[in-house]
Amino acid sequence: MNIHEFQAKELFDRYGVATPAGKVATTPEAAADAARAIPGKVVVKAQIHAGGRGKGTFTNGFEGGVHLCDTAEQAGEIAANMLGQTLVTHQTGPEGKLVRQVLVAKAVDIASEFYLAVLMDRATERPVVVASPEGGVDIEEVAASRPEAITREPVDPLLGLQPFQARKIAAGLGLPSDKIAAAAKLILSLHELFASCDCSMVEINPLVLTTEGEVLALDAKFNFDDNALYRHPEIAALRDPEEEDPREVEASKFHLNYIGLDGDIACMVNGAGLAMATMDIIKHFGGEPANFLDVGGGASEDQVTQAFRILTEDPNVKAILVNIFGGIMKCDVIAQGIINAAKSIQLKVPLVVRLEGTNVEQGRDLLAASGLDIIAADDLADAAAKVVKAA
């Protein structure tokens, strides 16, 4: 789950990560009022779940999703050009994202910019702090062209980030010696937030040293472990469904693991590994998967029906492949769910089904006796070849 920048700033305040004062606004008038409450210049930032906002373009021709404003009136005018408009960045794709709110924050005079993040390192299965003295730019470009400019400090998951490690990271950023303590405190607070909230990523780009000598987090990007959200209802409440793929939002209501893709062959599979293998073999036979959908090891008949409904509501889908290996989930339950779903939604695209495992013969008999136009497959390769041809 992702959250907006203004929500990230609220978490920063809660955990003592220094950040400029700011307030979210949903109307130009509210943006102007927020600017009046902040002394000095302000910056107005479009709030969407995507990076590259400063270099983005609105579909109304307005350039940039981040603007510096000298007056409250100017902040209101900038907000008026952003709110209700679609912002296109290199991370949104050409369809862009609709801006429903803006963040009005205190502007600071920047002396230096840095990059700081706490991530999960899947190779070592532990958190790692990633830092670079080259902040405020695309960190992916820095990593590709100048990997020596990025430092990594692994964190022992039992001990947590130690003060000496935080000071080491701060020193590696090239901060003045009298600012090391303030930066180390911010880094330690950031890690505490990361661990306490079950984050999978917390990224600050840029972390800045101001001309007044403050070390501040100017921008933030969060990602949380969805599997741990049950422990954090206050964080789950920050979810903004409007920023997510509506298919994924709908699937989450039925506890289905769904990720929308751009292809035309819908997949319904039980098990994440089998789902990825299914997408791979569809690609191998020349097709393009329309989604990742793992119904899980113990899906009910209703979940299967809902999964079919979500798949068929995608206008790009030209064929559906059901690939089930029955273990905990029985093939006859899946077969009955397929039959009920196909009948209730009046399936209009070809359906290829490959069943194997527990109660497979009963499942195949149910499908054969259903009277539905179902293309049976003997194995995974046969299923992929048939669904690509059908699509």
Disulfide bonds with the S-S distance in Angstrom:
none
